[in-house]
Amino acid sequence: MSFTFFQSIWTIVVMITFLGIVVWAFSSKRKAAFDEAARLPFEEDPKTDNNKTASE
């Protein structure tokens, strides 16, 4: 078994992993979760009182 064989196997493993991530990312089952995550920057932050000190 030569080094070239292991390089070929590694290339196939990485390609399958990449394709698995792409299928997972574009899966319709994940759409709701990704839509919710996309709206996070536009949601209101909870009001906090920045005038309080640590001793209060």
N, CA, C and O of each residue as an XYZ file, in Angstrom:
224
protein
N       0.841     -1.168      0.000
C       0.000      0.000      0.000
C       0.892      1.238      0.000
O       1.731      1.433      0.879
N       0.683      2.041     -0.989
C       1.555      3.203     -1.143
C       0.903      4.447     -0.552
O      -0.277      4.457     -0.201
N       1.699      5.474     -0.457
C       1.246      6.761      0.065
C       0.146      7.340     -0.816
O      -0.774      7.987     -0.316
N       0.234      7.112     -2.112
C      -0.773      7.620     -3.058
C      -2.140      7.004     -2.769
O      -3.163      7.679     -2.888
N      -2.162      5.736     -2.393
C      -3.421      5.074     -2.051
C      -4.075      5.751     -0.853
O      -5.281      6.000     -0.863
N      -3.293      6.048      0.172
C      -3.832      6.704      1.362
C      -4.294      8.126      1.061
O      -5.278      8.592      1.635
N      -3.591      8.817      0.169
C      -4.043     10.144     -0.248
C      -5.393     10.057     -0.954
O      -6.263     10.902     -0.743
N      -5.565      9.050     -1.781
C      -6.831      8.863     -2.488
C      -7.968      8.567     -1.511
O      -9.055      9.133     -1.628
N      -7.717      7.689     -0.559
C      -8.727      7.368      0.445
C      -9.073      8.609      1.259
O     -10.249      8.862      1.525
N      -8.067      9.388      1.658
C      -8.295     10.608      2.443
C      -9.126     11.613      1.642
O     -10.010     12.261      2.201
N      -8.858     11.749      0.361
C      -9.619     12.658     -0.498
C     -11.083     12.235     -0.544
O     -11.974     13.081     -0.468
N     -11.336     10.951     -0.666
C     -12.713     10.445     -0.709
C     -13.417     10.691      0.624
O     -14.580     11.095      0.642
N     -12.728     10.452      1.739
C     -13.321     10.677      3.065
C     -13.682     12.151      3.252
O     -14.770     12.461      3.736
N     -12.797     13.049      2.880
C     -13.058     14.481      3.025
C     -14.197     14.912      2.112
O     -15.032     15.721      2.519
N     -14.254     14.399      0.900
C     -15.319     14.752     -0.037
C     -16.676     14.276      0.489
O     -17.659     15.013      0.408
N     -16.739     13.072      1.018
C     -17.995     12.549      1.571
C     -18.421     13.381      2.786
O     -19.606     13.668      2.957
N     -17.467     13.764      3.619
C     -17.777     14.611      4.771
C     -18.328     15.955      4.317
O     -19.328     16.427      4.856
N     -17.699     16.563      3.350
C     -18.156     17.844      2.822
C     -19.569     17.729      2.257
O     -20.422     18.568      2.545
N     -19.817     16.707      1.464
C     -21.139     16.524      0.882
C     -22.193     16.268      1.967
O     -23.336     16.709      1.841
N     -21.812     15.563      3.018
C     -22.730     15.336      4.141
C     -23.101     16.637      4.836
O     -24.258     16.839      5.205
N     -22.127     17.519      5.016
C     -22.398     18.820      5.633
C     -23.297     19.658      4.739
O     -24.205     20.325      5.235
N     -23.066     19.638      3.437
C     -23.903     20.397      2.502
C     -25.337     19.880      2.532
O     -26.276     20.674      2.572
N     -25.518     18.565      2.513
C     -26.866     17.985      2.561
C     -27.542     18.362      3.879
O     -28.725     18.703      3.888
N     -26.809     18.306      4.988
C     -27.362     18.672      6.293
C     -27.774     20.142      6.314
O     -28.842     20.476      6.827
N     -26.946     21.014      5.767
C     -27.220     22.450      5.802
C     -28.431     22.820      4.965
O     -29.170     23.735      5.328
N     -28.649     22.140      3.868
C     -29.759     22.470      2.991
C     -30.967     21.552      3.194
O     -31.903     21.571      2.395
N     -30.946     20.756      4.253
C     -32.044     19.849      4.544
C     -33.289     20.642      4.945
O     -33.191     21.632      5.671
N     -34.439     20.214      4.481
C     -35.681     20.912      4.818
C     -36.033     20.744      6.297
O     -36.766     21.564      6.849
N     -35.524     19.699      6.942
C     -35.775     19.513      8.368
C     -35.095     20.593      9.203
O     -35.563     20.895     10.301
N     -34.008     21.181      8.717
C     -33.253     22.192      9.450
C     -33.729     23.607      9.142
O     -33.257     24.554      9.771
N     -34.643     23.779      8.203
C     -35.055     25.111      7.759
C     -35.590     25.962      8.903
O     -35.231     27.135      9.006
N     -36.429     25.410      9.758
C     -37.012     26.173     10.854
C     -35.927     26.678     11.816
O     -35.960     27.831     12.247
N     -34.985     25.821     12.143
C     -33.911     26.215     13.057
C     -33.020     27.283     12.435
O     -32.603     28.218     13.118
N     -32.726     27.150     11.143
C     -31.887     28.142     10.478
C     -32.619     29.467     10.302
O     -32.001     30.528     10.392
N     -33.930     29.422     10.052
C     -34.704     30.659      9.959
C     -34.720     31.393     11.297
O     -34.605     32.618     11.340
N     -34.864     30.645     12.383
C     -34.841     31.258     13.709
C     -33.470     31.884     13.990
O     -33.392     32.992     14.521
N     -32.411     31.192     13.642
C     -31.065     31.724     13.849
C     -30.817     32.958     12.990
O     -30.078     33.856     13.393
N     -31.423     33.009     11.821
C     -31.245     34.164     10.934
C     -31.930     35.403     11.497
O     -31.508     36.523     11.210
N     -32.986     35.217     12.298
C     -33.699     36.362     12.874
C     -33.065     36.870     14.167
O     -33.432     37.949     14.633
N     -32.138     36.142     14.756
C     -31.540     36.524     16.039
C     -30.944     37.931     16.050
O     -31.150     38.643     17.033
N     -30.225     38.375     15.031
C     -29.640     39.725     15.105
C     -30.684     40.832     15.157
O     -30.369     41.944     15.579
N     -31.902     40.565     14.745
C     -32.928     41.590     14.686
C     -33.834     41.609     15.909
O     -34.689     42.487     16.027
N     -33.662     40.662     16.813
C     -34.491     40.619     18.009
C     -33.999     41.644     19.018
O     -32.818     41.989     19.049
N     -34.921     42.125     19.842
C     -34.583     43.097     20.875
C     -33.802     42.419     21.991
O     -34.112     41.300     22.400
N     -32.780     43.125     22.474
C     -32.047     42.636     23.628
C     -32.834     42.981     24.881
O     -33.523     44.001     24.912
N     -32.746     42.162     25.903
C     -33.436     42.515     27.152
C     -32.819     43.787     27.743
O     -31.607     43.996     27.673
N     -33.662     44.616     28.316
C     -33.188     45.869     28.914
C     -32.365     45.548     30.154
O     -32.777     44.749     30.995
N     -31.211     46.172     30.257
C     -30.370     46.011     31.441
C     -30.038     47.388     31.981
O     -29.990     48.368     31.237
N     -29.812     47.450     33.269
C     -29.465     48.714     33.908
C     -27.947     48.787     33.997
O     -27.339     48.134     34.846
N     -27.343     49.570     33.136
C     -25.886     49.664     33.089
C     -25.326     50.582     34.160
O     -24.107     50.676     34.305
N     -26.180     51.263     34.915
C     -25.717     52.198     35.938
C     -25.422     51.517     37.258
O     -24.839     52.141     38.145
N     -25.799     50.269     37.421
C     -25.556     49.567     38.671
C     -24.085     49.159     38.751
O     -23.454     48.840     37.744
N     -23.564     49.177     39.963
C     -22.202     48.725     40.178
C     -22.242     47.307     40.740
O     -23.303     46.805     41.109
N     -21.111     46.688     40.799
C     -21.046     45.305     41.262
C     -21.407     45.185     42.738
O     -21.837     44.117     43.173
N     -21.244     46.257     43.523
C     -21.523     46.194     44.944
C     -22.994     46.356     45.268
O     -23.390     46.127     46.411
N     -23.816     46.740     44.313
C     -25.241     46.959     44.574
C     -26.023     45.664     44.575
O     -27.236     45.676     44.780
